[in-house]
Amino acid sequence: MKPFSEKDIRRLVAELKSYAAEFGSPSEAELILRTSAAFESVLAGASLDEAFGRKRRRGRPETGKPGKHFETARRVFHLQNAGRSWTEICDEIEWQGDLRDLQRAFERELPFVQADLAKQIAQDMGLNRRISTRRHGL
C-alpha cells in the first residue's frame, strides 16, 4: 500500500469538513471536525499519536492561564518598554536566578501579560468614552 501524500491528507481534511456540514447530529459532526483537525496537525508536523492525543507533546504542557512568574513578567514588560537592558532588568527586579531563566519565564508569560494589558486598555477606553459622552451630553 502506498503512503498518503500531503495532497491526499489535504483532500481528506476538505472532504471530512464538507461531510461534517451535512450532519444533523452535533456530536457526529464534532467527531468528524476533531478528526480533520488532527490530520491538519499532522500536516503541521505532529505525529499521529500526538495529533490524536495518544502521546503528549514535548515540553511543558500549556495551561491556558498565567503562571507563577506573571507579575515578574509584567514588570519586565514595562521595564523593556522603558528601554532597559536584560542585565538592568535583572538588577532592578532582584532576580535570583540565571538571566536565561528569566527570559524563558518572560516568554512563557508574555501572551498573558499582553492579554491583560489589552483588557486594561479596553476597560480604560470604555471608561473614558462614558466620561466624554457625559461631558458632551450624548
SULJONOR-V66261 format. One line per field, one symbol per residue. phi: phi as a letter, one per 30 degrees, with the letter a starting at -180 (. if undefined). psi: psi as a letter, one per 30 degrees, with the letter a starting at -180 (. if undefined). burial: 1 if it has 16 or more other ideal C-beta (glycine too) atoms within 10 Angstrom, else 0. A space follows every 50 residues. Layout:
phi = ???
psi = ???
burial = ???
//
This chain:
phi = .dddcdddddddddddddddddddddddddddddddddddddddkddddd dcidbdddjdddcibdcdcdddddddedddddiddddddeddchdccded dddddddddeeddddddddddddddddddddddddcic
psi = kklkleeeeeeeeeeeeeeeffkfjeeeeeeeeeeeeeeefeffflleee eggfkkllakkkfglkafgeeeeeeeeeeeefgkleeeeeeefhkgakee eeeeeeeefeeeeeeeeeeeeeeeeeeeeeeeeeegg.
burial = 00000000000010011001000000001001101101111100010001 10000000000000010010011101101000010100110000100000 01001101100110010000000000000000000000
//
